[in-house]
Amino acid sequence: MMAGGVKVNASALHRRAFTAALVAAPALWLGARAQPAAARIATPSQTEGPFYPLRLPADADHDLLRNGRLSYGGGQPAWLDGTVTDMAGRPVRGAQVEIWQSDADGHYHHPGDWGRADAAFQGFGRVAVAQDGSYRFRTIRPVPYAGRTSHVHFKVRLGQRELLTTQLYVAGDAGNARDPVWRGLSEAERSAVTVPFAPGADGLQARFPIVVAV
């Protein structure tokens, strides 16, 4: 092979190209497969609070906007969904997720709140996660009440074990910065439990992935 009147060995050119490829290869090896997986943090545990139901409602399914034959029309309807996974990202099959929260006027179905909650608001729900770890509830965007910012209580169980009790908060809620429970979290922990409630085709939508140490 001639290049500029100089005879060049073709095999030498191939060796140089191969060497250049090897030099460049580490940059390719640093792609997604070579990078360590992003560190997962367990969803932080939080106080159960005083209003976990003393007696569970007869209707305790995923839809908190229907309590038996009653339909609740208060507040801003919202779908709240997510997944329950372990620290390795695997679905925690067999887990149950419970939520409880106040109605749109800030009242719980609990004797400590003097029975002021709207009877049409179920106030508590429980679902078993699907095979992929997913869960879903129909509820309302939580509201603030005296001393607390907007929040939803969560509990995750696996058989007889209680894996986690925590709370979910609304991103951008003005009351968060004044809430003593929310303020007690680190920045990373706040990010893990504070989610947006965004407009969707069927009311507000919020997604809350839960990570537990099984």
Salt bridges, closest charged atoms under 4 A:
GLU48 OE1 - LYS155 NZ 2.73
ASP81 OD1 - ARG207 NH1 3.12
ASP86 OD2 - ARG90 NE 2.84
GLU98 OE2 - ARG126 NH2 2.78
GLU98 OE2 - ARG157 NE 3.00
ASP113 OD2 - HIS107 ND1 3.44
ASP113 OD1 - ARG116 NH2 2.70
GLU162 OE2 - LYS155 NZ 3.27
GLU162 OE1 - ARG157 NH1 3.82
ASP173 OD2 - ARG141 NH2 3.40
ASP179 OD1 - ARG148 NE 2.65
GLU187 OE2 - ARG190 NH1 3.11
ASP202 OD1 - ARG138 NH2 3.59
